[in-house]
Amino acid sequence: MKSFSFLRTAVLAVILSGCAPPPPQQADVPQGSTAFSGNVSRVIDGDTFALQGESRRIRVWGLDAQEWNRQGGSDATAAMRQLVLGRSLHCSQRDIDRYDRIVAQCFLPDGRDIAAVMIRAGVATEYCRYSRGYYGTC
């Protein structure tokens, strides 16, 4: 069991490092979106984080990850933390959800879409109800 965990961690590290095929890039964001940027100050779970200076949490558009206290949730949270914590993200607001979180499509400084990276890493899934197959997994 220990070697499987090590292998999964190694594969996840390779995917998160950018060696996977390129996901959608910033140019794919719809026109008319409200753009904003900021440094990630806290990761809440596998699909939600906080930006420094922003009072509302950011819910990643098109991404569905298990809650931190559910099976697979700690892996998703750890992957999101490794991917974005302390980094500057460029985001495009898509909506405000019922919990008053900003729902946004966000990109790393190198242009990678964080939802696509998380989906390809296998730690989260595409939220097809909202993404309508944007990431090609629905």
C-alpha positions, 0 to 999 in steps of 0.5 A: 500500500505504501508503494502505491501511495508513493507512486501516486504522489510521484505521478501527481508531482509530474502532472502538477509540474507541467509535464502533462499535455497543455490544458486550456490557456487564458485565451480561451476565457470568454470575452466580457469576463471581469478579470482580477489578479492576486496572490493565493493566501489560503487553500480551503479545499480542492476547489476553493481558495482565498486571495490576499486582499479579497474578502470573498473566497474564490470557487474554481469554475468548472471544477468539482473536488471532494470536500477536505473531510471526504475520501479523496478530499485531502488529496485534492486539497494537497494538490491545490495547495501545491499548485497555487499557494503563494502564487499570483493567479489571473482570474476571470469571474464567471459568477457569484455562488449561493455562498457569496463566493466568486466563481472564477476561471483562474490561471497560473503565471505560465498560463495553465488553467488550474481546473484543467491541471487538477482534472488531469491530475485525477484529484478532481473532476469537471463540474459538467453541470456548469462547464458544459464540457469545456474541459472535454471530460463530460 
